[in-house]
């Protein structure tokens, strides 16, 4: 098996596994910000442990002050994303958040001077139409699409786009694993109060196990695997493969939680995925990431 094939399978596996995140967020009886706090704490510990094993702790020099802003953006992004999952259907929350690459392509010219192909404008129009379709989907119960949830997901998409562009501009010379630690530790400090505001009365040992899985495996180790695979897979391919995550999330929510995949959600989701794929193809150097691992690919080549 070639490295390209192995890397592609690894990225696809990571993207598919990240579809489980929505189920964890929905089922663990804790506020969204508390879940994010546990996520970044466990992720930081996992990545730190790996750096010790690999003998790369020397990369953990004093972080540039800009990581205070970047870590705050990471906390904001995941806070908005998880809040959206709590507020609206998993499918609508994840699909709308995945409009981020389109916004990324629009922000990049102003902040890092990257050219935006004219196709990006078309992609934005298609994506907005998809978001509008999802917003009007309605529904009942846990699978209902609620305007507040869609708005939160849109905020998650915008914050993710800004975070990745700023990482490319300001953090390109920082070791990727060190980036992850700096981001997670900063976000952990910011979100620490959420650990004390929560009511743990209904939290079981199994729920804590899901939180460990979320932070250590689905964030720490899966993120490292994803970044490692980017050495062998072009950013275009990686960006398109990452769209397996919202598809996986929507299908798992339908099968496991019984969330209805209504026609507006399916059509709107297809529009967002198609628009995002178009942007990835036309801006392969800029868009190769995922909402679950917002670290630019340039340092891993």
SERO-4910 file (N, C-alpha, C, O; in steps of 0.05 Angstrom, whole numbers):
BEGIN
 pado doro    nc1    nc2    nc3   cac1   cac2   cac3    cc1    cc2    cc3    oc1    oc2    oc3
  Unk    A     17    -24      0      0      0      0     18     25      0     36     27     16
  Unk    A     12     44    -18     27     68    -19     22     87      4      1     84     18
  Unk    A     41    105      9     37    124     31     12    142     26     -2    149     44
  Unk    A      8    149      1    -16    165     -6    -41    151      1    -60    162     13
  Unk    A    -43    125     -6    -67    109      0    -70    106     30    -92    110     41
  Unk    A    -48    100     44    -50     97     73    -58    123     87    -75    123    105
  Unk    A    -47    145     77    -54    171     89    -83    178     84    -97    189    101
  Unk    A    -93    172     59   -120    178     53   -139    162     70   -160    172     80
  Unk    A   -133    136     74   -150    119     91   -149    129    120   -169    128    134
  Unk    A   -126    138    129   -124    149    156   -141    174    160   -154    177    180
  Unk    A   -139    192    141   -155    216    143   -185    210    141   -201    221    157
  Unk    A   -193    192    124   -221    184    122   -230    171    148   -252    176    157
  Unk    A   -213    154    160   -220    142    185   -223    162    208   -242    160    224
  Unk    A   -205    182    208   -208    204    229   -234    219    225   -249    224    244
  Unk    A   -240    226    199   -264    241    194   -289    225    202   -308    236    213
  Unk    A   -289    200    195   -312    183    203   -315    181    233   -337    181    243
  Unk    A   -292    178    247   -294    175    276   -304    201    289   -317    200    310
  Unk    A   -297    224    277   -306    249    289   -337    252    287   -348    269    301
  Unk    A   -350    236    271   -379    237    270   -391    228    297   -414    234    302
  Unk    A   -376    214    313   -385    204    339   -387    228    359   -402    226    379
  Unk    A   -372    249    354   -371    271    373   -399    283    379   -405    289    402
  Unk    A   -415    286    358   -442    297    363   -458    280    382   -473    291    398
  Unk    A   -455    253    380   -470    236    398   -461    240    426   -477    240    445
  Unk    A   -435    242    430   -424    246    457   -434    272    469   -443    273    492
  Unk    A   -433    293    454   -442    320    463   -471    319    470   -480    330    491
  Unk    A   -487    306    454   -516    305    458   -523    288    483   -542    295    497
  Unk    A   -509    266    487   -517    247    507   -505    252    535   -517    244    555
  Unk    A   -481    264    536   -469    269    563   -484    292    576   -486    314    564
  Unk    A   -495    288    600   -513    309    612   -497    331    626   -499    335    650
  Unk    A   -481    345    610   -466    368    620   -469    391    600   -474    387    577
  Unk    A   -465    416    609   -467    439    591   -445    437    570   -424    425    574
  Unk    A   -450    450    547   -431    449    525   -403    458    532   -384    446    525
  Unk    A   -402    481    547   -375    492    554   -360    473    573   -336    472    572
  Unk    A   -374    459    590   -361    440    608   -350    417    592   -327    408    598
  Unk    A   -365    407    573   -355    386    556   -330    395    540   -311    379    538
  Unk    A   -330    419    530   -307    430    516   -283    431    535   -261    425    527
  Unk    A   -288    440    560   -266    442    579   -253    415    583   -228    412    583
  Unk    A   -269    394    588   -258    367    591   -243    359    565   -222    346    567
  Unk    A   -254    366    542   -242    358    517   -213    369    515   -195    354    508
  Unk    A   -210    395    519   -184    407    515   -164    399    537   -140    396    531
  Unk    A   -173    394    561   -156    384    582   -145    357    576   -121    352    577
  Unk    A   -163    338    569   -154    311    563   -137    310    537   -118    295    535
  Unk    A   -143    327    518   -127    329    493    -99    338    499    -80    327    489
  Unk    A    -97    360    515    -71    370    522    -53    349    536    -30    346    530
  Unk    A    -65    334    555    -51    313    569    -42    291    550    -19    281    552
  Unk    A    -59    284    531    -52    263    511    -29    271    493    -11    256    489
  Unk    A    -30    296    483     -9    305    465     17    309    481     38    303    470
  Unk    A     15    319    505     39    322    522     52    295    527     77    292    525
  Unk    A     36    275    533     47    248    537     61    238    512     82    226    514
  Unk    A     49    242    489     62    233    464     88    248    459    108    236    450
  Unk    A     89    274    465    114    289    461    136    279    480    159    279    472
  Unk    A    129    271    504    148    259    522    159    233    510    183    228    510
  Unk    A    141    216    500    149    190    488    167    194    464    187    180    461
  Unk    A    161    214    448    176    220    424    201    237    429    217    241    410
  Unk    A    204    246    453    227    263    459    226    290    446    247    301    438
  Unk    A    202    301    443    199    327    430    190    349    449    179    369    440
  Unk    A    195    345    474    187    366    493    203    392    490    195    413    500
  Unk    A    226    390    477    242    414    472    227    435    455    233    459    456
  Unk    A    206    426    441    190    445    424    172    462    442    161    482    432
  Unk    A    169    454    467    151    469    485    165    492    498    164    495    523
  Unk    A    178    509    482    189    533    492    166    553    498    143    547    493
  Unk    A    174    575    510    153    595    517    137    602    492    148    611    472
  Unk    A    110    598    493     94    603    469     92    633    463     92    650    481
  Unk    A     90    640    437     86    668    430     60    678    442     40    663    444
  Unk    A     59    704    450     34    715    462      9    712    445    -13    711    456
  Unk    A     13    709    419    -10    707    401    -27    682    407    -50    681    400
  Unk    A    -14    662    420    -29    638    426    -51    643    447    -70    627    449
  Unk    A    -49    665    462    -71    672    479    -96    677    463   -118    669    471
  Unk    A    -93    692    441   -116    698    424   -125    672    409   -149    667    408
  Unk    A   -106    657    399   -113    633    384   -127    612    402   -146    599    393
  Unk    A   -117    609    426   -130    590    445   -158    599    452   -176    583    455
  Unk    A   -162    626    455   -188    636    460   -207    631    436   -231    625    440
  Unk    A   -197    634    412   -213    628    388   -220    598    387   -243    592    379
  Unk    A   -202    581    395   -208    552    395   -230    546    415   -249    531    409
  Unk    A   -228    559    439   -249    555    459   -276    565    449   -297    553    453
  Unk    A   -275    588    436   -300    600    425   -312    581    403   -336    576    403
  Unk    A   -294    572    385   -304    555    364   -318    529    374   -340    523    367
  Unk    A   -303    515    391   -315    490    401   -338    495    419   -357    479    420
  Unk    A   -338    517    434   -360    524    451   -386    529    434   -407    520    441
  Unk    A   -383    544    413   -405    550    395   -415    524    381   -439    519    379
  Unk    A   -395    508    372   -402    483    358   -418    464    376   -438    453    368
  Unk    A   -408    460    401   -421    441    419   -448    453    428   -467    438    432
  Unk    A   -450    479    432   -475    491    439   -496    488    417   -519    483    422
  Unk    A   -486    489    392   -504    485    369   -515    456    369   -539    452    364
  Unk    A   -498    437    375   -506    409    376   -527    405    398   -546    389    395
  Unk    A   -523    419    421   -543    416    443   -569    430    435   -590    421    445
  Unk    A   -569    450    418   -592    466    413   -609    457    389   -633    461    389
  Unk    A   -596    445    369   -610    438    345   -602    409    337   -587    396    352
  Unk    A   -611    399    315   -605    372    307   -575    370    301   -562    390    293
  Unk    A   -564    347    306   -535    343    301   -528    347    272   -508    360    266
  Unk    A   -545    337    254   -539    340    225   -538    370    218   -519    378    204
  Unk    A   -557    386    226   -557    414    219   -534    429    231   -521    446    218
  Unk    A   -527    422    256   -505    436    270   -478    431    256   -463    449    251
  Unk    A   -473    405    250   -447    398    238   -445    408    209   -425    418    200
  Unk    A   -467    405    194   -467    413    166   -463    443    163   -447    452    146
  Unk    A   -476    459    180   -473    488    178   -445    496    187   -433    514    175
  Unk    A   -434    483    207   -407    489    216   -387    484    194   -367    498    191
  Unk    A   -393    464    177   -375    458    155   -377    477    131   -365    472    110
  Unk    A   -391    499    135   -389    521    115   -364    537    120   -359    556    106
  Unk    A   -350    531    141   -326    545    149   -305    549    127   -295    571    124
  Unk    A   -299    529    111   -279    532     90   -286    554     70   -268    567     59
  Unk    A   -312    559     65   -319    580     47   -312    607     59   -301    625     46
  Unk    A   -319    611     85   -312    636     98   -282    639    100   -271    661     99
  Unk    A   -268    617    104   -239    617    105   -227    629     80   -209    646     80
  Unk    A   -237    620     57   -228    629     32   -234    659     27   -219    672     12
  Unk    A   -254    669     40   -261    698     38   -244    715     56   -237    738     50
  Unk    A   -237    704     80   -221    719     99   -192    720     92   -179    740     96
  Unk    A   -181    698     80   -153    695     75   -141    719     59   -119    727     65
  Unk    A   -154    729     38   -142    751     22   -135    775     39   -115    789     35
  Unk    A   -152    782     59   -148    806     75   -126    802     96   -113    821    104
  Unk    A   -123    777    105   -104    772    128    -78    760    119    -57    767    131
  Unk    A    -77    743     99    -52    731     91    -47    734     61    -28    721     50
  Unk    A    -62    750     47    -57    757     20    -60    735      0    -48    736    -22
  Unk    A    -76    715      6    -80    693    -13   -102    700    -33   -122    713    -26
  Unk    A    -98    692    -58   -117    698    -79   -142    681    -75   -140    657    -69
  Unk    A   -165    693    -79   -190    678    -78   -201    675   -106   -208    695   -119
  Unk    A   -204    650   -116   -215    646   -143   -244    656   -144   -258    657   -124
  Unk    A   -253    663   -168   -280    673   -171   -300    651   -163   -323    657   -156
  Unk    A   -292    626   -165   -310    604   -158   -318    605   -129   -339    594   -121
  Unk    A   -302    619   -112   -308    620    -84   -334    635    -79   -350    628    -62
  Unk    A   -339    656    -95   -364    671    -92   -388    654    -99   -408    655    -85
  Unk    A   -386    638   -120   -407    619   -127   -411    599   -104   -433    593    -97
  Unk    A   -388    589    -93   -390    570    -71   -404    582    -47   -420    569    -34
  Unk    A   -398    608    -41   -411    621    -19   -441    623    -23   -457    618     -5
  Unk    A   -450    630    -48   -478    632    -54   -492    605    -50   -514    603    -39
  Unk    A   -479    583    -60   -491    557    -57   -492    549    -28   -512    537    -19
  Unk    A   -471    555    -13   -471    548     16   -492    563     31   -506    552     48
  Unk    A   -495    589     25   -516    605     39   -544    594     33   -561    593     50
  Unk    A   -548    585      8   -573    573      1   -578    547     17   -600    542     26
  Unk    A   -556    532     20   -558    508     36   -565    513     65   -581    499     77
  Unk    A   -552    534     76   -557    541    104   -586    551    107   -600    544    127
  Unk    A   -596    566     87   -624    575     88   -643    552     87   -663    552    102
  Unk    A   -637    532     70   -655    508     69   -656    493     96   -677    486    106
  Unk    A   -632    490    108   -631    477    134   -646    493    155   -660    481    172
  Unk    A   -643    519    155   -656    536    175   -686    534    174   -699    538    194
  Unk    A   -697    529    150   -726    527    147   -736    499    150   -760    494    145
  Unk    A   -719    480    158   -727    452    158   -747    446    180   -765    429    175
  Unk    A   -746    459    203   -765    454    224   -761    426    236   -739    417    240
  Unk    A   -783    413    241   -782    386    253   -791    386    282   -799    407    293
  Unk    A   -790    363    295   -799    360    323   -779    345    339   -762    330    328
  Unk    A   -780    348    365   -763    333    384   -734    340    381   -727    362    373
  Unk    A   -716    321    388   -687    326    388   -677    330    360   -655    342    356
  Unk    A   -691    321    340   -682    324    312   -692    350    299   -687    354    275
  Unk    A   -705    367    314   -715    391    303   -693    411    297   -673    412    312
  Unk    A   -696    426    275   -676    447    268   -686    473    280   -708    482    273
  Unk    A   -671    485    298   -679    509    312   -661    532    303   -637    529    300
  Unk    A   -673    556    298   -657    579    289   -633    586    306   -612    593    296
  Unk    A   -636    584    333   -614    590    350   -591    571    346   -568    580    345
  Unk    A   -597    546    342   -576    526    337   -561    531    311   -537    529    310
  Unk    A   -576    539    291   -564    545    265   -546    570    267   -525    571    256
  Unk    A   -555    590    283   -539    614    287   -514    607    302   -492    618    295
  Unk    A   -515    590    322   -491    582    337   -472    567    318   -448    571    320
  Unk    A   -482    550    301   -465    535    283   -452    553    263   -429    549    255
  Unk    A   -467    574    254   -455    594    236   -432    609    250   -412    614    238
  Unk    A   -436    615    275   -415    627    291   -391    609    293   -368    618    292
  Unk    A   -396    583    296   -374    563    298   -359    562    271   -334    560    271
  Unk    A   -373    564    249   -360    564    223   -342    589    219   -320    586    210
  Unk    A   -352    612    227   -337    637    224   -312    637    242   -291    645    234
  Unk    A   -315    628    267   -293    627    286   -272    607    277   -248    612    280
  Unk    A   -281    584    266   -262    564    256   -246    576    232   -222    572    231
  Unk    A   -260    590    214   -246    601    191   -225    622    200   -203    622    190
  Unk    A   -232    639    219   -213    659    229   -190    646    243   -167    654    239
  Unk    A   -195    625    258   -174    611    273   -153    599    254   -129    603    258
  Unk    A   -162    585    234   -144    572    215   -127    592    200   -103    588    195
  Unk    A   -140    614    191   -125    634    176   -104    647    193    -82    652    184
  Unk    A   -111    653    218    -92    666    236    -70    647    244    -47    655    248
  Unk    A    -76    621    246    -55    601    251    -35    601    228    -11    599    233
  Unk    A    -45    602    204    -27    603    181    -10    628    181     14    627    173
  Unk    A    -21    650    190     -6    676    189     14    678    212     37    687    207
  Unk    A      7    669    236     24    674    259     37    650    272     56    653    288
  Unk    A     29    626    265     40    602    279     53    582    261     57    559    269
  Unk    A     60    590    237     71    571    217     98    560    226    105    538    217
  Unk    A    113    574    243    140    565    251    139    549    277    161    541    287
  Unk    A    116    545    288    114    530    313    109    501    308     93    494    291
  Unk    A    123    483    322    119    454    320     89    448    322     76    457    340
  Unk    A     79    431    304     50    424    304     40    413    330     18    421    339
  Unk    A     55    395    342     47    384    368     47    405    390     30    406    407
  Unk    A     67    422    389     68    444    408     45    463    404     33    473    423
  Unk    A     37    468    379     13    484    373    -11    473    387    -26    487    401
  Unk    A    -14    446    384    -38    434    396    -38    437    427    -59    443    439
  Unk    A    -14    434    439    -12    437    468    -18    466    476    -34    471    495
  Unk    A     -6    485    463    -10    513    469    -39    521    467    -50    535    484
  Unk    A    -52    512    445    -80    518    441    -98    506    462   -115    519    474
  Unk    A    -93    480    468   -110    466    487   -106    477    515   -126    480    530
  Unk    A    -81    482    523    -76    492    550    -89    520    554   -101    525    574
  Unk    A    -86    537    534    -99    564    535   -129    561    537   -141    575    554
  Unk    A   -140    544    520   -169    540    521   -178    528    548   -199    535    558
  Unk    A   -161    511    559   -168    498    585   -169    519    607   -188    518    624
  Unk    A   -151    538    607   -151    559    628   -175    576    625   -188    583    645
  Unk    A   -182    583    600   -205    600    595   -231    587    604   -249    599    615
  Unk    A   -233    561    598   -258    546    603   -259    533    631   -279    521    638
  Unk    A   -238    535    646   -237    522    673   -261    529    690   -271    511    704
  Unk    A   -271    554    691   -294    560    708   -319    542    701   -335    537    719
  Unk    A   -321    534    676   -344    517    668   -344    490    682   -365    478    685
  Unk    A   -320    481    692   -319    456    706   -333    458    733   -343    438    744
  Unk    A   -334    482    744   -345    486    771   -374    495    771   -388    493    791
  Unk    A   -383    505    747   -411    514    745   -430    490    741   -454    492    746
  Unk    A   -419    468    731   -436    446    722   -447    430    746   -435    429    767
  Unk    A   -470    417    741   -482    398    760   -475    370    751   -483    361    729
  Unk    A   -460    355    768   -451    329    761   -469    307    772   -461    283    772
  Unk    A   -492    314    781   -510    295    794   -519    272    776   -522    249    785
  Unk    A   -522    278    750   -532    257    731   -509    245    715   -514    229    696
  Unk    A   -484    253    721   -462    243    705   -452    216    716   -445    213    739
  Unk    A   -453    196    699   -444    169    706   -415    164    700   -402    180    686
  Unk    A   -405    141    709   -378    134    702   -375    130    672   -354    136    661
  Unk    A   -396    119    660   -395    116    630   -393    143    616   -379    145    596
  Unk    A   -407    163    627   -405    190    615   -377    201    616   -367    213    597
  Unk    A   -364    196    639   -336    205    642   -318    190    622   -299    201    612
  Unk    A   -324    165    617   -310    149    597   -313    161    570   -293    162    554
  Unk    A   -337    170    563   -341    183    537   -325    209    535   -315    215    514
  Unk    A   -323    224    557   -307    249    557   -277    243    553   -264    258    538
  Unk    A   -268    221    565   -240    214    561   -236    206    531   -216    213    519
  Unk    A   -255    191    520   -253    183    492   -253    208    474   -237    209    455
  Unk    A   -270    227    481   -271    252    465   -245    267    466   -235    275    445
  Unk    A   -233    270    489   -209    286    491   -184    271    483   -168    282    467
  Unk    A   -180    247    493   -155    233    488   -154    221    460   -135    225    445
  Unk    A   -175    206    452   -175    191    427   -184    209    404   -170    212    384
  Unk    A   -208    220    406   -220    234    383   -208    262    378   -210    273    356
  Unk    A   -195    273    399   -182    299    395   -152    297    395   -139    304    375
  Unk    A   -140    286    416   -111    284    418    -99    266    397    -85    274    379
  Unk    A   -105    240    400    -92    220    382   -102    221    354    -86    219    335
  Unk    A   -128    225    350   -139    226    323   -128    251    308   -122    251    284
  Unk    A   -126    273    323   -115    298    311    -86    294    303    -79    303    281
  Unk    A    -70    280    319    -42    275    312    -41    256    287    -25    261    269
  Unk    A    -58    236    287    -59    218    264    -66    233    238    -54    229    217
  Unk    A    -86    251    241    -94    267    218    -71    284    208    -66    285    184
  Unk    A    -57    298    226    -35    315    218    -12    299    206      0    308    187
  Unk    A     -7    275    217     14    258    206      7    250    177     24    249    160
  Unk    A    -18    244    172    -27    235    146    -25    257    125    -22    252    101
  Unk    A    -26    282    134    -24    305    116      3    306    102      6    320     81
  Unk    A     23    292    113     49    292    100     48    276     73     65    281     56
  Unk    A     29    259     71     28    241     47      4    246     29      2    235      7
  Unk    A    -14    264     38    -38    268     22    -40    298     15    -37    315     33
  Unk    A    -45    305    -10    -48    333    -17    -71    346     -2    -91    334      6
  Unk    A    -68    372      3    -88    387     18   -116    385      6   -136    384     20
  Unk    A   -117    385    -21   -143    382    -35   -157    357    -27   -180    357    -20
  Unk    A   -142    334    -29   -154    309    -22   -162    308      7   -184    298     14
  Unk    A   -145    318     25   -151    318     53   -176    334     60   -192    326     76
  Unk    A   -178    357     47   -201    374     51   -227    361     43   -247    364     57
  Unk    A   -227    347     21   -251    334     11   -257    310     29   -281    305     36
  Unk    A   -237    295     37   -241    272     54   -252    280     82   -267    266     94
  Unk    A   -245    305     90   -255    315    116   -285    318    116   -298    317    137
  Unk    A   -297    321     93   -326    324     91   -341    298     97   -366    297     96
  Unk    A   -326    276    102   -339    252    111   -349    255    140   -366    240    149
  Unk    A   -337    275    154   -346    279    182   -376    287    184   -391    274    199
  Unk    A   -385    309    170   -413    315    173   -432    294    162   -454    290    173
  Unk    A   -423    279    142   -439    257    132   -442    236    153   -463    225    159
  Unk    A   -419    229    166   -419    209    187   -436    218    210   -451    202    221
  Unk    A   -433    243    218   -449    254    241   -479    252    236   -494    244    253
  Unk    A   -487    260    212   -515    260    205   -526    231    205   -548    226    215
  Unk    A   -512    213    193   -521    185    192   -522    172    219   -541    157    225
  Unk    A   -502    177    236   -501    165    263   -524    177    279   -537    162    295
  Unk    A   -530    203    277   -552    215    292   -578    203    283   -596    199    300
  Unk    A   -581    196    258   -606    184    248   -609    155    258   -630    147    266
  Unk    A   -587    140    257   -588    112    264   -589    108    295   -605     92    305
  Unk    A   -572    123    309   -570    118    338   -591    134    354   -603    123    372
  Unk    A   -595    159    346   -614    176    362   -641    179    349   -660    190    360
  Unk    A   -644    168    324   -670    170    311   -676    198    300   -700    204    295
  Unk    A   -656    215    296   -661    241    285   -670    239    256   -657    225    240
  Unk    A   -691    253    249   -701    251    222   -684    267    203   -677    290    208
  Unk    A   -676    255    180   -662    269    159   -682    279    139   -688    265    119
  Unk    A   -693    303    144   -714    313    126   -701    323    100   -677    327     98
  Unk    A   -718    326     80   -709    334     53   -694    361     54   -673    363     41
  Unk    A   -704    382     69   -688    407     69   -660    403     81   -641    416     72
  Unk    A   -658    387    102   -631    383    115   -613    368     95   -590    375     92
  Unk    A   -623    347     82   -607    332     63   -598    350     40   -575    351     32
  Unk    A   -617    365     28   -611    382      5   -592    405     13   -573    411     -1
  Unk    A   -598    417     36   -581    439     46   -553    428     52   -533    442     46
  Unk    A   -551    405     64   -526    393     70   -510    387     45   -486    391     44
  Unk    A   -523    376     25   -510    370      0   -499    396    -13   -477    396    -24
  Unk    A   -514    418    -11   -505    443    -22   -480    453     -7   -461    463    -20
  Unk    A   -480    451     19   -457    460     35   -432    443     29   -410    453     25
  Unk    A   -436    416     28   -413    398     22   -403    404     -6   -378    404    -10
  Unk    A   -421    407    -26   -412    412    -53   -397    439    -55   -376    441    -68
  Unk    A   -407    459    -41   -394    486    -42   -367    484    -28   -347    495    -38
  Unk    A   -365    470     -6   -340    467      8   -320    452     -8   -296    459     -9
  Unk    A   -328    430    -21   -310    415    -38   -300    432    -61   -276    429    -69
  Unk    A   -317    449    -73   -308    467    -94   -287    486    -84   -267    491    -98
  Unk    A   -290    497    -60   -270    515    -49   -244    500    -44   -223    511    -49
  Unk    A   -246    476    -33   -222    460    -28   -206    455    -53   -182    458    -54
  Unk    A   -220    448    -75   -207    443   -100   -194    468   -111   -171    466   -122
  Unk    A   -207    491   -109   -197    515   -120   -176    530   -103   -161    546   -112
  Unk    A   -175    523    -77   -156    536    -59   -142    514    -43   -142    515    -18
  Unk    A   -129    496    -57   -118    472    -44    -96    479    -24    -92    464     -5
  Unk    A    -82    501    -27    -61    508     -9    -71    519     17    -57    520     37
  Unk    A    -96    529     17   -106    543     40   -126    527     56   -127    530     80
  Unk    A   -140    509     43   -161    495     57   -156    465     56   -161    452     36
  Unk    A   -145    454     78   -141    426     78   -147    414    106   -141    391    111
  Unk    A   -159    430    122   -163    422    150   -191    412    156   -207    407    138
  Unk    A   -196    410    181   -221    400    191   -229    416    215   -212    428    228
  Unk    A   -255    417    221   -263    432    245   -253    418    270   -253    431    292
  Unk    A   -245    393    268   -235    379    292   -205    382    296   -195    376    318
  Unk    A   -190    391    276   -161    395    279   -153    420    265   -142    418    243
  Unk    A   -159    444    276   -153    469    262   -124    477    263   -117    498    274
  Unk    A   -107    461    251    -79    467    249    -71    466    220    -77    445    207
  Unk    A    -59    487    208    -53    487    180    -34    465    171    -17    456    186
  Unk    A    -38    456    147    -23    433    137      5    440    128     22    422    125
  Unk    A     11    465    125     37    473    112     61    463    127     81    457    115
  Unk    A     59    461    154     83    453    170     87    423    170    106    413    182
  Unk    A     70    407    157     72    378    159     82    365    134     83    341    132
  Unk    A     89    381    115     98    370     89    126    359     91    136    348     71
***
